[in-house]
């Protein structure tokens, strides 16, 4: 396969790499190489699929990220390509491609948002501001988006409120985080994003038992969740000690 690539014969290279992958379907380097051949052959969707599988198998292998991004770019999906590159190990080629893709991604995102209407459009505008770290501006846009929702309990309104809770968290307004995330959880009790946000807001409000309860709720659905595990570890003894102290005071 590699010799065929050197000769520019990507059809032959594709066949060679495919033969190798029949023997070992999880060979990351062969997947990456076949992805390149598919890219050269104009078979961009297949190229992206091979590159993404390579990334799963070898998240340290930069070429997998480059080839996935290049295929996605050719498919007219620059935002997705940029998201892939942001997960890559640091590399000069990656940084060059990021710089090239970012303007395309921003134009595509602006076009997508412009095609939306009403509350959905406002929500996406808020998300774009949030990603830029402009939390106060995003908060105002989420407020406007909520006002455009006819039903505060509909899925879109709940998603907007959940995102607004994320803004409040960044601005250290933890009471508002609790208010918004609690509203979401009243309608969607297993919404992990809302549970996480409320869990993290309860602790600075010194509502340790409530934070611990939310952490345990998260862990029932996502046992490997790092933040919830840390909260549980950090607060379990503290809550036990508080109970013991309260029992002693009650018995005094």
Residue, then its C-alpha position, 0 to 999 in steps of 0.5 A: x500500500x505504501x509503495x502505491x501511495x508513493x506512485x500516486x496510485x491510491x486505488x491500488x493502495x486502497x485495495x492493499x490497505x483493505x486487504x490488511x484490514x481484513x486480517x486486522x480490522x483494528x489496525x489503526x495505522x492501516x485505517x489512517x493510511x486507507x483514510x488518506x487513500x479514500x481522501x485522494x479518491x474523493x470518497x470523503x465520508x468513508x475517509x472520515x469514518x476510517x480516520x475517526x476509527x483510527x482516533x478511537x484506537x490511537x488517540x495519540x496518533x496525530x495523522x488520524x485527526x488530520x485526515x478526519x478533519x481534512x475529510x470533514x472539510x471536504x464534506x462541507x463540515x468545517x465545525x465538525x472538523x474543528x471539533x475533531x482537531x481540538x481533541x488532538x495532541x498538540x502538533x504544528x500541522x494541527x495548529x495550521x489546519x485549525x487556523x485555516x478552518x476556524x474562519x470557515x467554521x465561523x462562517x458556516x456556524x453564522x449561516x446555520x444560526x441565521x437559518x433558524x428562527x425564534x427561540x432556537x436562533x436566540x439559543x444558538x446565538x447564546x451558545x456562540x457567546x458562551x463559547x467565547x467566554x462572553x457570559x454576561x452577554x450570553x445570559x441576556x440572549x438566553x433571557x430573550x430566548x426564553x421569552x420567545x418560548x410559548x411553554x416554559x416546560x417544552x424541551x427547547x425552553x428547558x435546554x435554554x434554561x439549562x444553558x443559562x444555568x451554565x452562565x450563572x455558574x461562570x458568573x458565580x451566581x450559584x443561587x440562580x444556578x440552583x433555581x434554573x437547574x432545579x426547574x429543569x430537573x422537575x421536568x427532566x429528573x435524569x438530566x445529567x447536565x442539570x444535575x451536575x450544575x446543581x451539584x457544583x452550585x450546592x457546594x459553594x452554597x454550603x448545602x453539602x448534603x444536597x450536593x452529595x445527593x446530586x453526586x450520587x444521582x449522577x453516579x447511578x447513571x454515569x459511574x465513571x463521572x470524575x466530577x461527581x466521584x470527587x464530590x462524593x469523596x470530598x463530601x461523604x465524610x463531611x456530611x457524616x460528621x455534620x449528622x454526628x454533630x447534629x445528633x450530639x446537639x439534639x441529645x444534649 
